[in-house]
Amino acid sequence: MRGSAVVLGAGVAGLATVRGLLRAGWDVHVLERSPGLPDTGTALGMWPEAMHALDLLGAGDQVRATSVEQRGARLLRPDGTEIAHLGPGRTARLVPRPALLAALAEGLPAGLITWNTSVTASDVLPPADVVVAADGIHSPARVALFGTVARPLGTVAFRGTVPGSVGGVTETWGPSRLFGITPHDAESTNWFASVRADLLDPVPSRTSAAGILRRLYGNWHPDVRRVLDALGEHPIDRRTLLDVAPLPSYVSGRTALLGDAAHAMAPNLGRGACEALLDATALVEALTAAPDVPGALHRYDDARRGSATRTVRLARLANTVSTAQHLLPVRNLVVAAAARLS
């Protein structure tokens, strides 16, 4: 089947869908609220299934050229001793968000994306056979169709990059907070911190993000302190973490929800961008193979909703466990045992 599609959003899910539909012979137009592709952003994990999706979209080689391959991760205590070695047999690639988006946008026809265009529930969209709502965690399309708004996880995230390379992936778990360090590219380090929101309540409102981080993590092991010492004037992204409760469907009428619009999740599993890519390739495959749009959208929903819902629930659990306040030795023993069995 071929037809026309309006895509709301030029993020990972939106651009991946556009790329796939164009390759399948569809007529596509994109509406995006931002003025252009971002030139900053932290690293995203690309698991093997995501790399396979990128290969299907013809963007895999470019992502490999701009990413760093990693095998497994070490889970640490604040003093630097190891809790567990996670996934030593699993390989992932870490790619900066701007590089991933640039790879997905490579070769798209000029004028395909209309920038600076905010789409709300009241907007009249251009006529199309399919509306692809890849409009993010606060998706107006999802709210209009299902009334579902994003819900808080009870944690706040800080993230950024600093100069200097790092040889592997670590995540350090302490009481009510964690600190992660990964490669960003060959010359810089990606870092992220997650803190229970109630831990920040006593912090004076004028305290800088860097000041908060040094107060919370300043006595942790040397790798964490190296990142804190390198913060300088580098931008720090701070945001309240949210996810989206499981929906009864990712489809309503001729509209399909993808990516964060459908299943925004806690970042703890590093699966958000991967799930968006899997959404895109599943939707493209369904629209290409099915004889009509309703059948294609049903096929997409059936292929993706169950798996993505499980991932949302696991990510929410991981967010809670990793920032637990009590029984930390028991938590660590359970995680170590689970890592040995996996």
C-alpha positions as CSV (number, residue, x, y, z in Angstrom):
1,M,0.0,0.0,0.0
2,R,1.1,3.6,-0.7
3,G,-0.5,6.8,0.5
4,S,0.0,10.1,2.2
5,A,1.1,10.8,5.8
6,V,1.4,13.9,8.0
7,V,4.0,13.4,10.7
8,L,3.8,15.5,13.9
9,G,7.3,15.9,15.3
10,A,10.8,15.6,13.9
11,G,12.4,13.8,16.7
12,V,13.7,10.2,16.6
13,A,10.3,8.5,16.1
14,G,9.1,11.1,13.6
15,L,12.2,11.2,11.4
16,A,12.6,7.5,11.4
17,T,9.0,7.1,10.2
18,V,9.5,9.7,7.5
19,R,12.6,8.0,6.3
20,G,10.9,4.7,6.1
21,L,7.7,5.9,4.4
22,L,9.7,7.8,1.8
23,R,11.7,4.7,1.0
24,A,8.3,2.8,0.6
25,G,7.0,5.4,-1.9
26,W,4.7,7.4,0.4
27,D,4.0,11.1,0.2
28,V,5.0,12.6,3.6
29,H,4.9,16.0,5.2
30,V,6.3,16.9,8.7
31,L,5.2,19.6,11.1
32,E,7.8,20.4,13.9
33,R,7.5,23.1,16.6
34,S,11.3,23.7,16.9
35,P,13.3,25.9,14.5
36,G,15.6,23.1,13.3
37,L,17.5,20.0,14.4
38,P,19.3,20.3,17.7
39,D,23.1,20.8,17.8
40,T,23.5,19.7,21.4
41,G,22.3,16.7,23.4
42,T,23.6,13.7,25.4
43,A,24.3,10.2,24.3
44,L,21.6,7.7,23.5
45,G,22.0,3.9,23.7
46,M,21.4,1.9,20.6
47,W,20.9,-1.8,21.3
48,P,21.3,-4.4,18.6
49,E,17.6,-4.3,17.7
50,A,17.8,-0.5,17.3
51,M,20.8,-0.9,15.0
52,H,18.9,-3.4,12.9
53,A,16.0,-0.9,12.6
54,L,18.5,1.8,11.6
55,D,19.9,-0.6,8.9
56,L,16.4,-1.1,7.6
57,L,16.1,2.7,7.3
58,G,19.5,3.0,5.5
59,A,21.0,5.0,8.4
60,G,22.9,2.3,10.3
61,D,26.3,2.9,8.7
62,Q,26.2,6.6,9.5
63,V,25.3,6.0,13.1
64,R,28.1,3.5,13.5
65,A,30.5,6.1,12.2
66,T,29.4,8.6,14.8
67,S,29.0,6.3,17.8
68,V,31.0,4.5,20.3
69,E,30.6,0.7,20.9
70,Q,30.3,-0.5,24.5
71,R,29.9,-3.9,26.0
72,G,28.2,-4.2,29.4
73,A,28.2,-1.8,32.3
74,R,29.5,-1.8,35.9
75,L,27.1,-1.0,38.7
76,L,29.0,0.7,41.7
77,R,28.6,1.8,45.2
78,P,29.4,5.5,46.1
79,D,32.9,4.4,47.3
80,G,33.6,2.8,43.9
81,T,33.3,-0.9,44.9
82,E,31.4,-3.0,42.4
83,I,27.8,-4.2,43.0
84,A,27.5,-6.0,39.7
85,H,28.7,-6.3,36.1
86,L,25.6,-5.9,33.9
87,G,25.2,-7.4,30.5
88,P,28.9,-8.2,29.8
89,G,27.9,-10.2,26.7
90,R,25.6,-7.5,25.3
91,T,26.9,-4.8,22.9
92,A,25.4,-1.4,22.5
93,R,26.4,1.7,20.7
94,L,26.3,5.2,22.3
95,V,25.5,8.0,19.8
96,P,25.0,11.7,20.5
97,R,21.4,12.7,20.0
98,P,22.3,15.3,17.3
99,A,24.3,12.7,15.4
100,L,21.4,10.3,15.4
101,L,18.9,12.9,14.2
102,A,21.3,14.1,11.5
103,A,21.7,10.5,10.3
104,L,17.9,10.1,10.1
105,A,17.4,13.4,8.4
106,E,20.2,12.8,5.9
107,G,18.9,13.0,2.3
108,L,15.4,14.1,3.2
109,P,14.0,16.4,0.4
110,A,14.2,20.2,1.1
111,G,10.9,21.6,2.3
112,L,9.6,18.3,3.6
113,I,9.7,19.6,7.2
114,T,7.8,22.7,8.2
115,W,9.7,24.1,11.1
116,N,8.3,26.5,13.8
117,T,4.9,24.9,13.6
118,S,3.2,24.0,16.9
119,V,0.3,21.5,16.4
120,T,-2.4,21.5,19.0
121,A,-5.6,19.5,19.2
122,S,-7.6,22.3,17.6
123,D,-5.4,22.6,14.5
124,V,-6.8,21.5,11.2
125,L,-4.1,19.2,9.7
126,P,-3.4,18.9,6.0
127,P,-5.4,16.1,4.4
128,A,-3.6,12.7,4.6
129,D,-4.4,9.0,4.8
130,V,-2.5,8.7,8.1
131,V,-1.5,11.0,10.9
132,V,1.7,9.9,12.7
133,A,1.7,11.6,16.2
134,A,5.4,11.6,17.2
135,D,4.9,14.8,19.2
136,G,6.7,13.9,22.4
137,I,6.0,13.2,26.0
138,H,3.5,16.1,26.3
139,S,1.8,15.0,23.0
140,P,-1.3,17.1,22.3
141,A,-2.5,14.4,20.0
142,R,-2.4,11.8,22.9
143,V,-4.1,14.1,25.3
144,A,-6.9,14.9,22.7
145,L,-7.4,11.3,21.8
146,F,-7.1,9.5,25.2
147,G,-7.0,12.3,27.8
148,T,-3.7,10.9,29.1
149,V,-1.1,13.3,30.5
150,A,2.4,12.5,31.6
151,R,2.8,11.4,35.2
152,P,5.7,12.2,37.6
153,L,8.2,9.5,38.6
154,G,9.2,11.3,41.8
155,T,12.7,11.9,40.5
156,V,14.6,14.8,39.0
157,A,17.3,14.3,36.3
158,F,20.5,16.3,35.6
159,R,22.6,15.5,32.6
160,G,25.3,16.9,30.3
161,T,28.7,16.4,28.8
162,V,32.2,17.3,29.9
163,P,35.6,17.2,28.1
164,G,37.7,14.0,28.3
165,S,37.2,10.4,27.3
166,V,36.0,7.6,29.5
167,G,36.7,3.9,28.9
168,G,33.4,2.3,29.9
169,V,29.9,2.7,31.3
170,T,29.3,2.9,35.0
171,E,26.3,3.7,37.1
172,T,26.7,4.4,40.8
173,W,23.8,3.9,43.2
174,G,23.6,5.6,46.6
175,P,20.8,6.4,48.9
176,S,18.0,8.2,47.0
177,R,20.2,9.1,44.0
178,L,22.4,7.7,41.3
179,F,25.2,9.0,39.0
180,G,26.0,7.6,35.5
181,I,29.0,8.0,33.3
182,T,29.3,6.9,29.7
183,P,31.3,7.8,26.6
184,H,29.8,10.6,24.5
185,D,32.3,10.4,21.7
186,A,36.0,9.9,21.4
187,E,36.8,13.2,23.1
188,S,34.1,13.8,25.7
189,T,32.1,12.1,28.5
190,N,28.3,11.9,28.9
191,W,27.0,12.0,32.5
192,F,23.6,11.8,34.1
193,A,22.3,12.0,37.6
194,S,18.9,11.1,39.0
195,V,17.7,12.2,42.4
196,R,14.5,11.7,44.4
197,A,12.6,14.9,44.3
198,D,12.2,15.1,48.1
199,L,15.9,15.1,48.5
200,L,16.0,18.5,46.7
201,D,13.3,20.2,48.9
202,P,15.8,21.7,51.4
203,V,18.1,23.1,48.6
204,P,17.9,26.9,48.4
205,S,16.2,27.9,45.1
206,R,19.2,30.0,44.0
207,T,21.6,27.1,44.2
208,S,23.0,26.3,40.8
209,A,22.7,22.9,39.2
210,A,26.4,22.4,39.6
211,G,26.2,23.4,43.2
212,I,23.4,20.8,43.8
213,L,25.4,18.1,42.2
214,R,28.6,18.8,44.2
215,R,26.6,18.8,47.4
216,L,24.9,15.5,46.6
217,Y,27.9,13.7,45.0
218,G,31.0,15.5,46.1
219,N,32.2,12.7,48.4
220,W,31.6,9.9,45.9
221,H,34.4,7.9,44.2
222,P,37.0,9.6,42.0
223,D,35.4,9.0,38.6
224,V,32.3,10.9,39.8
225,R,34.4,13.7,41.3
226,R,36.3,14.0,38.0
227,V,33.1,14.8,36.2
228,L,32.0,17.3,38.9
229,D,35.4,19.0,38.7
230,A,35.0,19.3,34.9
231,L,31.5,20.8,34.9
232,G,32.7,24.4,34.6
233,E,30.3,26.4,32.5
234,H,29.1,23.5,30.4
235,P,25.3,23.4,30.1
236,I,23.4,21.2,32.6
237,D,20.0,20.0,31.6
238,R,17.6,19.7,34.6
239,R,14.2,18.2,34.3
240,T,11.5,16.4,36.3
241,L,11.3,12.8,35.1
242,L,7.9,11.7,33.8
243,D,6.5,8.7,32.0
244,V,3.1,7.9,30.4
245,A,0.7,5.4,31.8
246,P,-0.1,2.4,29.5
247,L,-2.7,3.4,26.9
248,P,-5.6,1.2,25.7
249,S,-4.3,1.6,22.2
250,Y,-1.6,3.4,20.2
251,V,-4.2,4.0,17.4
252,S,-7.4,6.1,17.1
253,G,-9.0,6.5,13.7
254,R,-6.3,7.3,11.2
255,T,-3.9,8.5,13.9
256,A,-1.0,6.4,15.3
257,L,1.0,7.4,18.3
258,L,4.8,6.7,18.3
259,G,7.8,7.1,20.6
260,D,7.3,9.2,23.7
261,A,3.8,10.2,22.6
262,A,2.8,6.6,23.0
263,H,5.1,5.3,25.8
264,A,7.4,7.8,27.3
265,M,9.4,6.0,30.0
266,A,12.0,6.5,32.7
267,P,15.5,6.7,31.3
268,N,17.0,4.0,33.5
269,L,17.0,1.2,30.9
270,G,18.3,3.4,28.1
271,R,15.5,2.2,25.9
272,G,13.6,5.3,24.9
273,A,15.2,6.0,21.5
274,C,15.4,2.3,20.7
275,E,11.6,1.8,21.3
276,A,11.0,4.8,19.1
277,L,13.0,3.3,16.2
278,L,11.1,0.0,16.7
279,D,7.8,1.8,16.5
280,A,8.8,3.5,13.3
281,T,9.9,0.4,11.5
282,A,6.9,-1.5,12.7
283,L,4.5,1.2,11.4
284,V,6.3,1.4,8.1
285,E,6.2,-2.3,7.6
286,A,2.5,-2.4,8.5
287,L,1.6,0.4,6.2
288,T,3.6,-1.1,3.4
289,A,2.3,-4.7,3.7
290,A,-1.4,-4.2,4.7
291,P,-4.1,-3.6,2.1
292,D,-5.7,-0.7,3.9
293,V,-5.0,1.9,6.6
294,P,-7.2,0.5,9.4
295,G,-5.7,-2.9,9.0
296,A,-2.2,-1.5,9.0
297,L,-2.7,0.5,12.1
298,H,-4.2,-2.4,13.9
299,R,-1.2,-4.5,12.9
300,Y,1.1,-1.8,14.2
301,D,-0.7,-1.5,17.5
302,D,-0.7,-5.3,17.9
303,A,3.1,-5.5,17.2
304,R,4.2,-2.7,19.5
305,R,1.9,-2.0,22.4
306,G,2.5,-5.1,24.5
307,S,6.3,-4.9,24.3
308,A,6.5,-1.2,24.9
309,T,4.1,-1.3,27.8
310,R,6.3,-4.0,29.5
311,T,9.3,-1.8,29.0
312,V,7.6,1.3,30.5
313,R,6.8,-0.7,33.6
314,L,10.3,-2.1,33.9
315,A,11.8,1.3,33.5
316,R,9.6,2.8,36.2
317,L,10.6,-0.1,38.5
318,A,14.3,0.5,37.7
319,N,13.9,4.2,38.5
320,T,12.4,3.4,41.9
321,V,14.9,0.7,42.8
322,S,17.9,2.7,41.7
323,T,17.0,5.6,43.9
324,A,15.7,3.7,46.9
325,Q,16.1,5.2,50.3
326,H,16.2,2.1,52.5
327,L,17.5,-1.5,52.6
328,L,20.3,-0.7,50.2
329,P,22.5,-3.7,51.1
330,V,19.5,-6.0,50.4
331,R,18.8,-4.2,47.1
332,N,22.4,-4.5,46.0
333,L,22.5,-8.2,46.8
334,V,19.4,-8.9,44.8
335,V,20.6,-6.9,41.8
336,A,24.0,-8.7,41.9
337,A,22.3,-12.1,42.0
338,A,20.0,-11.1,39.1
339,A,23.0,-9.9,37.1
340,R,24.8,-13.3,37.6
341,L,21.7,-15.2,36.4
342,S,21.2,-13.0,33.3
